[in-house]
Amino acid sequence: MKKLVIIGKGPAGISAALYAVRGGLDVTIVAKDGGALQKADKIDNYYGFDGGISARKLLEDGENQARTLGVQFVTDEVVGVEFAESGFAVKTLSKDLEANAVVLACGTSRNVPPIENIEKFEGRGVSYCAICDGFFFRKKKVGVIGNAGYAKSEYGVLKNIIDDVTILTDGEQPSFDSLPFTDKKIKSFEGGEKLEEVVFEDGTREKYDGVFVACGSAGAFELAKKLGLEIDGNKIVTDDKRATNIPGVYAAGDCVKGLQQIAKAVYDGMLAGTQAIQYLKKN
């Protein structure tokens, strides 16, 4: 049975799963939490609920519906998606999940810290993807901005090819042990054509050739960058069936263009799920 892994368990992810599992696929949803909908209170503008429904209840009912149909759930943080023999490997903090196709339905968060000149040096020392750009910093000094599991994962990727790697927690306490870090608050990035220094709030400066941003958790933007998906702003570019530029990879919900509404997310998920079925029947 062909395997579909869906990243995200909001309305788009659940909708994709419902259609895909009924179409005969082995479906796994992996998500750290319920995403944006989990932070909402009450939903009043979705069809079928006279008087509205709580966001949490809608999430719970959707997950229970998917479980009843045989969808498997993994509660974990996704840190990357890579090409593999089976098609793709969805990498979490604790394990790798094999997939023949993937649906990205995990929102639009692009966690860019408010550091002076960070945009100026994007592509000139500031990167959002260790596996994409780490190779270019061999024998150089780099930092990873972040204080949680995603930063730790990016550190591991970089440490395989670069000796001098330090985690910059930007004033936050790290959630990990035994890794080199500095917890000083970052004020700005400085340099000429390329990044040369990190300036801290306490006035100290330190030489860095590159900095990799890995704040919070990896969202659709970060995962798309790692795979080489086409991006427009902070949205993944798809065709009208929610297929990306890479065969077997689909995107749905808030990570693609359009209204950020539940009704639209459910529609996106339906498209992605049904298209994944058709793709895997042919491949």
Phi, psi and omega in degrees: 000132182289143185255129174244127175250128180248127180260110182118134180238033170278193182303321180294314181295316180295318180299315178301319181294318182299316180288320184292317181291325176289341177271004174097012179268154171275109191248130174235131173255129177238130181200148176282324181200192184274007176069211186297323182296329180297336182270353180276168181257282185236141179253119183247353188242028179247137186304136168098001183237091178293117184093359178084178179212147178290145180300319181297319179295320179297318177297313182297317180295320179296318179295318179297321178299316180293319179299319180300327180275355176106008177289134178267144180239137174237120177267103183196166179263123178278131181244354179180161173228128183231159174287144182213175182301321180284347185135298182213156172235119176268115188262125175249179179296335186247340183195174175251140178247123177285143179212142172271340175207159185223141171242124174268117181219046189242029172081184191247009188303124171239103190276088180255115181292150182281069181255131181301133177075011182296319180290326180302324185259009175298126184082358179229036181132334177258125183228158177244013184209106181294318183290335179281314192247352183303324182305326185284353183246020176302140180065021177238178182253127181227160175235157175239121180271124180154168182221012184230201187299323180296317178297320178298319179295315179296322175302316180298320177298314182291323184295339177292337185233349183230133181282319188260091181232130179230140175272131178253107185277356174055049176088356180261156176278135181288148178263016182229164178242160168066024173240143180293129180209161168232135184257017179289144179288133182271133178264311185201165170253139182228155179163186178260253177289332180229164177300136179232326185219150168253125180256129182261161182299333181279004178094350179282157180231151177216138181287131174219137176274333181205153176225132180250123184274122180216053181279144176062225179248157178287122175263191182299323180299311182295318180294321179297319178300319182294325182276340184089027178286150177288134183232143174235105187070239176248022180246144176278134180276128178227168170276189184285358176251010178071023173273138178272186178285353177251120180305133179091358179242128182234159179223144185208152175091213186293345182277356174243166185293153178126178180298138176271076182229153182299317181302318179291322179297318178297318178297313178303314181298320177300315179298311182298316181296316181289325178291325177296322177301310182297319180298315185285340174288334181266343187233000000 
